[in-house]
């Protein structure tokens, strides 16, 4: 599973819209949408923000471990 799939799965597990996730993390909704569509990749700082928000490791987010 890659980052776009993991992000979408985690967001859905918390019943959050892209806009709600954006509001809670300070990351733009358009960036989240592009990540979920696998059009762009997050910066290191964005990965850390998402990792902390979902309480998951960056390795998990990137699909390097289950």
Phi, psi and omega in degrees: 000136181262179185302315183300319180290318180297316181299314180298317180298314180295318180297316179294325181296334177263005181054045180251141170280168176300320181295319178296318177297319178300314180298321184282336184251344184079012177261140184294148178297324181294324177295316179299316179298316180295322177296314182293332176273000180061034179269329177220169178243149181287156172286168178300317181294324177293321177300318179295318178300313180295319179301313180294318181300314182270359181055047178231153179286156175298322177303318178296314181302322183277358178080018180276342175210158181269000000 
